[in-house]
Amino acid sequence: MSQDNLIKMKCVECGEINYYSSKNKKLIKEKLEMQKHCSRCKKHTKHKEA
């Protein structure tokens, strides 16, 4: 993964950064939002780009 395209995914409920992902910043301007598993909450929650 290229370092300049790397983004952090932060849990909406507890605020912990659990995942790293990549996106093309030239094509996608809005922030990513995905359903991911949070290890602190121990359930699937929304994760937003931090």
mmCIF file as Biopython writes it, N, C-alpha, C and O atoms, coordinates in Angstrom:
data_model
#
loop_
_atom_site.group_PDB
_atom_site.id
_atom_site.type_symbol
_atom_site.label_atom_id
_atom_site.label_alt_id
_atom_site.label_comp_id
_atom_site.label_asym_id
_atom_site.label_entity_id
_atom_site.label_seq_id
_atom_site.pdbx_PDB_ins_code
_atom_site.Cartn_x
_atom_site.Cartn_y
_atom_site.Cartn_z
_atom_site.occupancy
_atom_site.B_iso_or_equiv
_atom_site.auth_seq_id
_atom_site.auth_asym_id
_atom_site.pdbx_PDB_model_num
ATOM 1   N N  . MET A ? 1  ? 0.838   -1.187 0.000  1.0 0.0 1  A 1 
ATOM 2   C CA . MET A ? 1  ? 0.000   0.000  0.000  1.0 0.0 1  A 1 
ATOM 3   C C  . MET A ? 1  ? 0.877   1.242  0.000  1.0 0.0 1  A 1 
ATOM 4   O O  . MET A ? 1  ? 1.889   1.309  0.698  1.0 0.0 1  A 1 
ATOM 5   N N  . SER A ? 2  ? 0.481   2.191  -0.772 1.0 0.0 2  A 1 
ATOM 6   C CA . SER A ? 2  ? 1.211   3.450  -0.837 1.0 0.0 2  A 1 
ATOM 7   C C  . SER A ? 2  ? 0.898   4.301  0.389  1.0 0.0 2  A 1 
ATOM 8   O O  . SER A ? 2  ? -0.261  4.410  0.791  1.0 0.0 2  A 1 
ATOM 9   N N  . GLN A ? 3  ? 1.911   4.894  0.975  1.0 0.0 3  A 1 
ATOM 10  C CA . GLN A ? 3  ? 1.748   5.675  2.207  1.0 0.0 3  A 1 
ATOM 11  C C  . GLN A ? 3  ? 0.876   6.910  2.021  1.0 0.0 3  A 1 
ATOM 12  O O  . GLN A ? 3  ? 0.168   7.300  2.950  1.0 0.0 3  A 1 
ATOM 13  N N  . ASP A ? 4  ? 0.909   7.540  0.838  1.0 0.0 4  A 1 
ATOM 14  C CA . ASP A ? 4  ? 0.145   8.770  0.647  1.0 0.0 4  A 1 
ATOM 15  C C  . ASP A ? 4  ? -1.343  8.496  0.460  1.0 0.0 4  A 1 
ATOM 16  O O  . ASP A ? 4  ? -2.147  9.416  0.608  1.0 0.0 4  A 1 
ATOM 17  N N  . ASN A ? 5  ? -1.739  7.267  0.139  1.0 0.0 5  A 1 
ATOM 18  C CA . ASN A ? 5  ? -3.149  6.914  -0.003 1.0 0.0 5  A 1 
ATOM 19  C C  . ASN A ? 5  ? -3.717  6.237  1.239  1.0 0.0 5  A 1 
ATOM 20  O O  . ASN A ? 5  ? -4.884  5.848  1.245  1.0 0.0 5  A 1 
ATOM 21  N N  . LEU A ? 6  ? -2.911  6.089  2.292  1.0 0.0 6  A 1 
ATOM 22  C CA . LEU A ? 6  ? -3.321  5.382  3.498  1.0 0.0 6  A 1 
ATOM 23  C C  . LEU A ? 6  ? -4.217  6.271  4.364  1.0 0.0 6  A 1 
ATOM 24  O O  . LEU A ? 6  ? -3.904  7.439  4.598  1.0 0.0 6  A 1 
ATOM 25  N N  . ILE A ? 7  ? -5.341  5.705  4.842  1.0 0.0 7  A 1 
ATOM 26  C CA . ILE A ? 7  ? -6.249  6.429  5.723  1.0 0.0 7  A 1 
ATOM 27  C C  . ILE A ? 7  ? -6.529  5.582  6.958  1.0 0.0 7  A 1 
ATOM 28  O O  . ILE A ? 7  ? -6.423  4.357  6.903  1.0 0.0 7  A 1 
ATOM 29  N N  . LYS A ? 8  ? -6.885  6.218  8.070  1.0 0.0 8  A 1 
ATOM 30  C CA . LYS A ? 8  ? -7.223  5.531  9.307  1.0 0.0 8  A 1 
ATOM 31  C C  . LYS A ? 8  ? -8.732  5.420  9.416  1.0 0.0 8  A 1 
ATOM 32  O O  . LYS A ? 8  ? -9.458  6.351  9.067  1.0 0.0 8  A 1 
ATOM 33  N N  . MET A ? 9  ? -9.207  4.268  9.907  1.0 0.0 9  A 1 
ATOM 34  C CA . MET A ? 9  ? -10.631 4.052  10.130 1.0 0.0 9  A 1 
ATOM 35  C C  . MET A ? 9  ? -10.879 4.051  11.635 1.0 0.0 9  A 1 
ATOM 36  O O  . MET A ? 9  ? -10.306 3.247  12.370 1.0 0.0 9  A 1 
ATOM 37  N N  . LYS A ? 10 ? -11.755 4.978  12.088 1.0 0.0 10 A 1 
ATOM 38  C CA . LYS A ? 10 ? -11.997 5.196  13.512 1.0 0.0 10 A 1 
ATOM 39  C C  . LYS A ? 10 ? -13.422 4.802  13.864 1.0 0.0 10 A 1 
ATOM 40  O O  . LYS A ? 10 ? -14.356 5.163  13.147 1.0 0.0 10 A 1 
ATOM 41  N N  . CYS A ? 11 ? -13.605 4.064  14.961 1.0 0.0 11 A 1 
ATOM 42  C CA . CYS A ? 11 ? -14.922 3.632  15.428 1.0 0.0 11 A 1 
ATOM 43  C C  . CYS A ? 11 ? -15.730 4.855  15.867 1.0 0.0 11 A 1 
ATOM 44  O O  . CYS A ? 11 ? -15.221 5.717  16.583 1.0 0.0 11 A 1 
ATOM 45  N N  . VAL A ? 12 ? -16.982 4.922  15.437 1.0 0.0 12 A 1 
ATOM 46  C CA . VAL A ? 12 ? -17.839 6.057  15.772 1.0 0.0 12 A 1 
ATOM 47  C C  . VAL A ? 12 ? -18.257 6.021  17.241 1.0 0.0 12 A 1 
ATOM 48  O O  . VAL A ? 12 ? -18.399 7.070  17.868 1.0 0.0 12 A 1 
ATOM 49  N N  . GLU A ? 13 ? -18.455 4.823  17.793 1.0 0.0 13 A 1 
ATOM 50  C CA . GLU A ? 13 ? -18.956 4.700  19.164 1.0 0.0 13 A 1 
ATOM 51  C C  . GLU A ? 13 ? -17.880 4.938  20.223 1.0 0.0 13 A 1 
ATOM 52  O O  . GLU A ? 13 ? -18.103 5.709  21.156 1.0 0.0 13 A 1 
ATOM 53  N N  . CYS A ? 14 ? -16.715 4.292  20.100 1.0 0.0 14 A 1 
ATOM 54  C CA . CYS A ? 14 ? -15.694 4.418  21.145 1.0 0.0 14 A 1 
ATOM 55  C C  . CYS A ? 14 ? -14.517 5.304  20.742 1.0 0.0 14 A 1 
ATOM 56  O O  . CYS A ? 14 ? -13.778 5.769  21.610 1.0 0.0 14 A 1 
ATOM 57  N N  . GLY A ? 15 ? -14.326 5.550  19.443 1.0 0.0 15 A 1 
ATOM 58  C CA . GLY A ? 15 ? -13.267 6.445  18.990 1.0 0.0 15 A 1 
ATOM 59  C C  . GLY A ? 15 ? -11.909 5.800  18.784 1.0 0.0 15 A 1 
ATOM 60  O O  . GLY A ? 15 ? -10.922 6.499  18.556 1.0 0.0 15 A 1 
ATOM 61  N N  . GLU A ? 16 ? -11.840 4.475  18.861 1.0 0.0 16 A 1 
ATOM 62  C CA . GLU A ? 16 ? -10.567 3.781  18.681 1.0 0.0 16 A 1 
ATOM 63  C C  . GLU A ? 16 ? -10.267 3.579  17.203 1.0 0.0 16 A 1 
ATOM 64  O O  . GLU A ? 16 ? -11.164 3.254  16.424 1.0 0.0 16 A 1 
ATOM 65  N N  . ILE A ? 17 ? -9.005  3.770  16.810 1.0 0.0 17 A 1 
ATOM 66  C CA . ILE A ? 17 ? -8.567  3.527  15.437 1.0 0.0 17 A 1 
ATOM 67  C C  . ILE A ? 17 ? -8.222  2.051  15.327 1.0 0.0 17 A 1 
ATOM 68  O O  . ILE A ? 17 ? -7.273  1.580  15.952 1.0 0.0 17 A 1 
ATOM 69  N N  . ASN A ? 18 ? -9.008  1.312  14.516 1.0 0.0 18 A 1 
ATOM 70  C CA . ASN A ? 18 ? -8.857  -0.140 14.408 1.0 0.0 18 A 1 
ATOM 71  C C  . ASN A ? 18 ? -8.316  -0.597 13.071 1.0 0.0 18 A 1 
ATOM 72  O O  . ASN A ? 18 ? -7.669  -1.643 13.001 1.0 0.0 18 A 1 
ATOM 73  N N  . TYR A ? 19 ? -8.557  0.148  12.011 1.0 0.0 19 A 1 
ATOM 74  C CA . TYR A ? 19 ? -8.220  -0.304 10.668 1.0 0.0 19 A 1 
ATOM 75  C C  . TYR A ? 19 ? -7.485  0.779  9.899  1.0 0.0 19 A 1 
ATOM 76  O O  . TYR A ? 19 ? -7.627  1.969  10.181 1.0 0.0 19 A 1 
ATOM 77  N N  . TYR A ? 20 ? -6.699  0.348  8.926  1.0 0.0 20 A 1 
ATOM 78  C CA . TYR A ? 20 ? -6.064  1.238  7.959  1.0 0.0 20 A 1 
ATOM 79  C C  . TYR A ? 20 ? -6.508  0.776  6.581  1.0 0.0 20 A 1 
ATOM 80  O O  . TYR A ? 20 ? -6.552  -0.423 6.306  1.0 0.0 20 A 1 
ATOM 81  N N  . SER A ? 21 ? -6.834  1.722  5.720  1.0 0.0 21 A 1 
ATOM 82  C CA . SER A ? 21 ? -7.310  1.400  4.387  1.0 0.0 21 A 1 
ATOM 83  C C  . SER A ? 21 ? -6.697  2.393  3.416  1.0 0.0 21 A 1 
ATOM 84  O O  . SER A ? 21 ? -5.972  3.301  3.823  1.0 0.0 21 A 1 
ATOM 85  N N  . SER A ? 22 ? -6.986  2.222  2.144  1.0 0.0 22 A 1 
ATOM 86  C CA . SER A ? 22 ? -6.473  3.151  1.143  1.0 0.0 22 A 1 
ATOM 87  C C  . SER A ? 22 ? -7.618  3.609  0.256  1.0 0.0 22 A 1 
ATOM 88  O O  . SER A ? 22 ? -8.618  2.909  0.096  1.0 0.0 22 A 1 
ATOM 89  N N  . LYS A ? 23 ? -7.458  4.793  -0.318 1.0 0.0 23 A 1 
ATOM 90  C CA . LYS A ? 23 ? -8.440  5.278  -1.274 1.0 0.0 23 A 1 
ATOM 91  C C  . LYS A ? 23 ? -7.750  6.214  -2.247 1.0 0.0 23 A 1 
ATOM 92  O O  . LYS A ? 23 ? -6.695  6.774  -1.949 1.0 0.0 23 A 1 
ATOM 93  N N  . ASN A ? 24 ? -8.355  6.376  -3.406 1.0 0.0 24 A 1 
ATOM 94  C CA . ASN A ? 24 ? -7.855  7.304  -4.399 1.0 0.0 24 A 1 
ATOM 95  C C  . ASN A ? 24 ? -8.420  8.679  -4.063 1.0 0.0 24 A 1 
ATOM 96  O O  . ASN A ? 24 ? -9.602  8.936  -4.292 1.0 0.0 24 A 1 
ATOM 97  N N  . LYS A ? 25 ? -7.589  9.560  -3.524 1.0 0.0 25 A 1 
ATOM 98  C CA . LYS A ? 25 ? -8.045  10.865 -3.049 1.0 0.0 25 A 1 
ATOM 99  C C  . LYS A ? 25 ? -8.413  11.818 -4.182 1.0 0.0 25 A 1 
ATOM 100 O O  . LYS A ? 25 ? -9.093  12.818 -3.952 1.0 0.0 25 A 1 
ATOM 101 N N  . LYS A ? 26 ? -7.967  11.515 -5.407 1.0 0.0 26 A 1 
ATOM 102 C CA . LYS A ? 26 ? -8.324  12.356 -6.548 1.0 0.0 26 A 1 
ATOM 103 C C  . LYS A ? 26 ? -9.756  12.092 -7.003 1.0 0.0 26 A 1 
ATOM 104 O O  . LYS A ? 26 ? -10.440 13.007 -7.462 1.0 0.0 26 A 1 
ATOM 105 N N  . LEU A ? 27 ? -10.215 10.839 -6.879 1.0 0.0 27 A 1 
ATOM 106 C CA . LEU A ? 27 ? -11.549 10.478 -7.348 1.0 0.0 27 A 1 
ATOM 107 C C  . LEU A ? 27 ? -12.612 10.557 -6.259 1.0 0.0 27 A 1 
ATOM 108 O O  . LEU A ? 27 ? -13.753 10.927 -6.537 1.0 0.0 27 A 1 
ATOM 109 N N  . ILE A ? 28 ? -12.253 10.215 -5.025 1.0 0.0 28 A 1 
ATOM 110 C CA . ILE A ? 28 ? -13.219 10.176 -3.924 1.0 0.0 28 A 1 
ATOM 111 C C  . ILE A ? 28 ? -12.922 11.332 -2.973 1.0 0.0 28 A 1 
ATOM 112 O O  . ILE A ? 28 ? -11.901 11.324 -2.286 1.0 0.0 28 A 1 
ATOM 113 N N  . LYS A ? 29 ? -13.801 12.316 -2.930 1.0 0.0 29 A 1 
ATOM 114 C CA . LYS A ? 29 ? -13.581 13.499 -2.096 1.0 0.0 29 A 1 
ATOM 115 C C  . LYS A ? 29 ? -14.194 13.352 -0.707 1.0 0.0 29 A 1 
ATOM 116 O O  . LYS A ? 29 ? -13.643 13.871 0.264  1.0 0.0 29 A 1 
ATOM 117 N N  . GLU A ? 30 ? -15.337 12.645 -0.593 1.0 0.0 30 A 1 
ATOM 118 C CA . GLU A ? 30 ? -15.992 12.515 0.706  1.0 0.0 30 A 1 
ATOM 119 C C  . GLU A ? 30 ? -15.292 11.474 1.573  1.0 0.0 30 A 1 
ATOM 120 O O  . GLU A ? 30 ? -14.529 10.652 1.066  1.0 0.0 30 A 1 
ATOM 121 N N  . LYS A ? 31 ? -15.550 11.508 2.876  1.0 0.0 31 A 1 
ATOM 122 C CA . LYS A ? 31 ? -14.929 10.574 3.803  1.0 0.0 31 A 1 
ATOM 123 C C  . LYS A ? 31 ? -15.599 9.208  3.714  1.0 0.0 31 A 1 
ATOM 124 O O  . LYS A ? 31 ? -16.816 9.108  3.553  1.0 0.0 31 A 1 
ATOM 125 N N  . LEU A ? 32 ? -14.789 8.158  3.820  1.0 0.0 32 A 1 
ATOM 126 C CA . LEU A ? 32 ? -15.306 6.796  3.765  1.0 0.0 32 A 1 
ATOM 127 C C  . LEU A ? 32 ? -16.006 6.443  5.070  1.0 0.0 32 A 1 
ATOM 128 O O  . LEU A ? 32 ? -15.646 6.942  6.136  1.0 0.0 32 A 1 
ATOM 129 N N  . GLU A ? 33 ? -17.007 5.579  4.971  1.0 0.0 33 A 1 
ATOM 130 C CA . GLU A ? 33 ? -17.723 5.093  6.138  1.0 0.0 33 A 1 
ATOM 131 C C  . GLU A ? 33 ? -18.086 3.640  5.882  1.0 0.0 33 A 1 
ATOM 132 O O  . GLU A ? 33 ? -18.741 3.329  4.887  1.0 0.0 33 A 1 
ATOM 133 N N  . MET A ? 34 ? -17.661 2.741  6.778  1.0 0.0 34 A 1 
ATOM 134 C CA . MET A ? 34 ? -17.879 1.306  6.586  1.0 0.0 34 A 1 
ATOM 135 C C  . MET A ? 34 ? -18.334 0.656  7.882  1.0 0.0 34 A 1 
ATOM 136 O O  . MET A ? 34 ? -18.064 1.165  8.970  1.0 0.0 34 A 1 
ATOM 137 N N  . GLN A ? 35 ? -19.028 -0.473 7.762  1.0 0.0 35 A 1 
ATOM 138 C CA . GLN A ? 35 ? -19.364 -1.305 8.904  1.0 0.0 35 A 1 
ATOM 139 C C  . GLN A ? 35 ? -18.195 -2.258 9.133  1.0 0.0 35 A 1 
ATOM 140 O O  . GLN A ? 35 ? -17.889 -3.082 8.271  1.0 0.0 35 A 1 
ATOM 141 N N  . LYS A ? 36 ? -17.544 -2.151 10.279 1.0 0.0 36 A 1 
ATOM 142 C CA . LYS A ? 36 ? -16.409 -3.009 10.608 1.0 0.0 36 A 1 
ATOM 143 C C  . LYS A ? 36 ? -16.569 -3.518 12.034 1.0 0.0 36 A 1 
ATOM 144 O O  . LYS A ? 36 ? -17.377 -2.990 12.797 1.0 0.0 36 A 1 
ATOM 145 N N  . HIS A ? 37 ? -15.805 -4.536 12.392 1.0 0.0 37 A 1 
ATOM 146 C CA . HIS A ? 37 ? -15.827 -5.072 13.752 1.0 0.0 37 A 1 
ATOM 147 C C  . HIS A ? 37 ? -14.864 -4.282 14.625 1.0 0.0 37 A 1 
ATOM 148 O O  . HIS A ? 37 ? -13.697 -4.109 14.272 1.0 0.0 37 A 1 
ATOM 149 N N  . CYS A ? 38 ? -15.350 -3.805 15.760 1.0 0.0 38 A 1 
ATOM 150 C CA . CYS A ? 38 ? -14.514 -3.072 16.723 1.0 0.0 38 A 1 
ATOM 151 C C  . CYS A ? 38 ? -14.113 -4.024 17.842 1.0 0.0 38 A 1 
ATOM 152 O O  . CYS A ? 38 ? -14.965 -4.683 18.437 1.0 0.0 38 A 1 
ATOM 153 N N  . SER A ? 39 ? -12.811 -4.097 18.128 1.0 0.0 39 A 1 
ATOM 154 C CA . SER A ? 39 ? -12.333 -5.018 19.159 1.0 0.0 39 A 1 
ATOM 155 C C  . SER A ? 39 ? -12.656 -4.503 20.565 1.0 0.0 39 A 1 
ATOM 156 O O  . SER A ? 39 ? -12.805 -5.306 21.486 1.0 0.0 39 A 1 
ATOM 157 N N  . ARG A ? 40 ? -12.766 -3.203 20.749 1.0 0.0 40 A 1 
ATOM 158 C CA . ARG A ? 40 ? -13.098 -2.658 22.067 1.0 0.0 40 A 1 
ATOM 159 C C  . ARG A ? 40 ? -14.588 -2.809 22.364 1.0 0.0 40 A 1 
ATOM 160 O O  . ARG A ? 40 ? -14.960 -3.197 23.471 1.0 0.0 40 A 1 
ATOM 161 N N  . CYS A ? 41 ? -15.457 -2.502 21.372 1.0 0.0 41 A 1 
ATOM 162 C CA . CYS A ? 41 ? -16.912 -2.623 21.547 1.0 0.0 41 A 1 
ATOM 163 C C  . CYS A ? 41 ? -17.385 -4.068 21.430 1.0 0.0 41 A 1 
ATOM 164 O O  . CYS A ? 41 ? -18.456 -4.415 21.928 1.0 0.0 41 A 1 
ATOM 165 N N  . LYS A ? 42 ? -16.596 -4.905 20.779 1.0 0.0 42 A 1 
ATOM 166 C CA . LYS A ? 42 ? -16.895 -6.315 20.532 1.0 0.0 42 A 1 
ATOM 167 C C  . LYS A ? 42 ? -18.188 -6.504 19.738 1.0 0.0 42 A 1 
ATOM 168 O O  . LYS A ? 42 ? -18.971 -7.410 20.024 1.0 0.0 42 A 1 
ATOM 169 N N  . LYS A ? 43 ? -18.411 -5.632 18.726 1.0 0.0 43 A 1 
ATOM 170 C CA . LYS A ? 43 ? -19.554 -5.766 17.826 1.0 0.0 43 A 1 
ATOM 171 C C  . LYS A ? 43 ? -19.260 -4.992 16.547 1.0 0.0 43 A 1 
ATOM 172 O O  . LYS A ? 43 ? -18.275 -4.259 16.470 1.0 0.0 43 A 1 
ATOM 173 N N  . HIS A ? 44 ? -20.113 -5.156 15.552 1.0 0.0 44 A 1 
ATOM 174 C CA . HIS A ? 44 ? -19.954 -4.421 14.307 1.0 0.0 44 A 1 
ATOM 175 C C  . HIS A ? 44 ? -20.491 -3.011 14.494 1.0 0.0 44 A 1 
ATOM 176 O O  . HIS A ? 44 ? -21.635 -2.824 14.907 1.0 0.0 44 A 1 
ATOM 177 N N  . THR A ? 45 ? -19.660 -2.020 14.190 1.0 0.0 45 A 1 
ATOM 178 C CA . THR A ? 45 ? -20.048 -0.617 14.324 1.0 0.0 45 A 1 
ATOM 179 C C  . THR A ? 45 ? -19.603 0.138  13.073 1.0 0.0 45 A 1 
ATOM 180 O O  . THR A ? 45 ? -18.839 -0.382 12.260 1.0 0.0 45 A 1 
ATOM 181 N N  . LYS A ? 46 ? -20.086 1.360  12.932 1.0 0.0 46 A 1 
ATOM 182 C CA . LYS A ? 46 ? -19.647 2.207  11.831 1.0 0.0 46 A 1 
ATOM 183 C C  . LYS A ? 46 ? -18.241 2.710  12.122 1.0 0.0 46 A 1 
ATOM 184 O O  . LYS A ? 46 ? -17.925 3.101  13.246 1.0 0.0 46 A 1 
ATOM 185 N N  . HIS A ? 47 ? -17.412 2.692  11.099 1.0 0.0 47 A 1 
ATOM 186 C CA . HIS A ? 47 ? -16.066 3.231  11.188 1.0 0.0 47 A 1 
ATOM 187 C C  . HIS A ? 47 ? -15.951 4.318  10.121 1.0 0.0 47 A 1 
ATOM 188 O O  . HIS A ? 47 ? -16.234 4.079  8.947  1.0 0.0 47 A 1 
ATOM 189 N N  . LYS A ? 48 ? -15.533 5.514  10.541 1.0 0.0 48 A 1 
ATOM 190 C CA . LYS A ? 48 ? -15.360 6.638  9.634  1.0 0.0 48 A 1 
ATOM 191 C C  . LYS A ? 48 ? -13.880 6.911  9.426  1.0 0.0 48 A 1 
ATOM 192 O O  . LYS A ? 48 ? -13.037 6.535  10.241 1.0 0.0 48 A 1 
ATOM 193 N N  . GLU A ? 49 ? -13.590 7.564  8.332  1.0 0.0 49 A 1 
ATOM 194 C CA . GLU A ? 49 ? -12.231 7.970  8.035  1.0 0.0 49 A 1 
ATOM 195 C C  . GLU A ? 49 ? -11.805 9.055  9.033  1.0 0.0 49 A 1 
ATOM 196 O O  . GLU A ? 49 ? -12.510 10.045 9.230  1.0 0.0 49 A 1 
ATOM 197 N N  . ALA A ? 50 ? -10.648 8.852  9.651  1.0 0.0 50 A 1 
ATOM 198 C CA . ALA A ? 50 ? -10.163 9.807  10.660 1.0 0.0 50 A 1 
ATOM 199 C C  . ALA A ? 50 ? -9.222  10.820 10.042 1.0 0.0 50 A 1 
ATOM 200 O O  . ALA A ? 50 ? -8.717  11.699 10.741 1.0 0.0 50 A 1 
#
